[in-house]
Amino acid sequence: MRQRLDYVASSPDAARKYLEFSQLLYGKPFLAEVGHLVTLRASQLNGCAFCVDMHVKEARIHGERELRLHHVVVWRESPLFTPRERAVLEWTETLTRLGPNGVADDIFTRVREQLSEEDLADLSFLVVAINGWNRLGVAFQAVPGSRDKLYGLDKSGLA
């Protein structure tokens, strides 16, 4: 596979600002804890091979257990996630697959029972951010693993 267009090189100012936005979110303690689940699940749903590859490697570098990474795709049936992580994954899926009627009250209520207002707002911004990255990766066919060395992902032990 060959990348259609290097969107970072073609629009460096926008790419830099968008990356700054994404990095700001990872500075939040709550998102540092669950962000890899969010970015991996949204990337799976959006079919972004580059991002799935990247977020699996990031999660491994940050100590995530391999089995949990395999279970992200089946989180509803898996016993490996806490109620709070389940709320995070449900919110991620809901915002990633936003339907014509928006977010149902029962979903909002379930998620809000697990997350503070600040955490829910920060999580929502992260979902917005990863969905944008996924759309760029899918549109321009970013090649999985092509930026591993640049992003330090070669340290994951996954090649």
C-alpha positions in Angstrom: 0.0 0.0 0.0 1.2 3.5 -0.8 0.0 6.6 1.0 -2.1 8.8 -1.3 -0.9 12.1 0.2 1.3 13.1 3.2 -1.2 15.4 4.9 1.3 16.4 7.6 3.8 17.6 5.0 1.0 19.2 2.8 -0.5 21.2 5.6 2.2 21.5 8.3 0.6 24.3 10.3 -2.8 22.7 10.6 -1.1 19.3 11.4 1.0 20.9 14.1 -1.9 22.7 15.8 -4.1 19.5 15.6 -1.3 17.5 17.2 -0.9 20.1 19.9 -4.6 19.8 20.6 -4.3 16.0 20.8 -1.2 16.2 23.1 -3.0 18.7 25.4 -5.7 16.1 26.0 -3.2 13.4 26.9 -1.8 15.7 29.5 -5.0 15.2 31.5 -4.6 12.5 34.2 -7.9 10.8 33.4 -7.1 10.6 29.7 -3.6 9.5 30.3 -5.2 6.5 32.1 -7.9 5.6 29.6 -6.9 7.4 26.4 -5.4 4.4 24.7 -8.7 2.5 25.0 -10.5 5.5 23.4 -8.1 5.9 20.5 -7.9 2.2 19.8 -11.7 1.6 19.9 -12.5 4.6 17.7 -9.8 3.6 15.2 -11.2 0.1 15.1 -14.7 1.4 14.4 -13.4 3.8 11.7 -11.2 1.2 10.0 -8.0 3.2 10.3 -5.2 0.7 10.0 -2.5 3.2 10.6 -4.2 4.4 13.9 -5.0 0.9 15.1 -1.4 -0.1 14.6 -0.1 3.1 16.3 -2.4 2.9 19.3 -1.8 -0.7 20.0 2.0 0.1 20.1 1.5 3.2 22.3 -0.7 1.2 24.7 2.0 -1.6 25.0 4.7 1.0 25.6 2.6 2.5 28.4 2.1 -0.9 30.1 -1.3 -2.0 28.8 -1.8 -5.8 29.0 -1.9 -7.5 25.7 -5.1 -9.5 26.4 -7.0 -6.3 27.2 -5.9 -4.9 23.9 -7.4 -7.9 22.2 -10.6 -7.5 24.2 -11.2 -3.9 23.3 -13.2 -5.0 20.3 -15.4 -7.2 22.5 -15.4 -5.0 25.6 -19.1 -5.6 26.3 -18.5 -9.3 26.7 -15.1 -9.1 28.4 -14.7 -9.2 32.2 -11.4 -7.2 31.8 -12.7 -3.7 32.0 -13.9 -1.7 35.0 -17.3 0.0 35.1 -15.6 3.3 34.4 -13.7 1.9 31.4 -16.9 0.5 30.1 -18.5 4.0 30.3 -15.5 5.4 28.4 -15.8 2.8 25.7 -19.6 3.2 25.4 -19.2 7.0 25.1 -16.4 6.5 22.5 -18.6 4.3 20.4 -21.6 6.5 20.8 -19.8 9.7 19.6 -17.9 7.8 16.9 -21.1 6.3 15.5 -23.3 9.3 16.1 -26.8 8.6 14.8 -29.4 10.9 13.5 -31.0 11.3 16.9 -27.8 12.2 18.7 -27.0 10.7 22.1 -29.8 8.9 23.9 -30.5 10.0 27.4 -30.0 6.6 28.9 -26.5 6.4 27.5 -25.6 9.9 28.8 -27.0 9.0 32.2 -25.0 5.7 32.4 -21.8 7.4 31.3 -22.4 10.4 33.6 -22.8 8.1 36.6 -19.1 7.0 36.1 -17.5 10.2 35.0 -17.2 13.8 36.3 -18.3 16.7 34.1 -14.6 17.5 33.4 -13.7 13.9 32.6 -16.7 13.6 30.2 -15.9 16.9 28.5 -12.2 15.9 28.1 -13.2 12.4 26.9 -15.5 14.0 24.3 -12.7 16.2 23.0 -10.5 13.2 22.7 -13.1 11.3 20.7 -13.4 14.3 18.4 -9.7 14.4 18.0 -9.2 10.7 17.2 -12.1 10.6 14.8 -10.4 13.5 12.9 -7.1 11.6 12.8 -8.9 8.5 11.7 -10.5 10.3 8.8 -7.2 11.7 7.6 -5.6 8.3 7.9 -8.4 6.5 6.0 -8.8 9.2 3.3 -5.1 9.4 2.5 -4.3 5.7 3.2 -1.6 6.2 5.8 0.6 3.1 5.9 0.6 1.3 9.3 4.0 1.4 10.9 5.4 4.0 8.5 6.1 6.5 11.3 7.1 4.2 14.1 10.6 5.5 14.4 9.5 9.1 14.3 6.9 8.5 17.0 9.1 6.2 19.2 6.8 3.3 18.5 9.7 1.1 17.6 10.2 0.7 21.3 6.9 -1.3 21.6 8.6 -4.6 20.5 5.9 -5.0 17.9 6.9 -5.0 14.3 
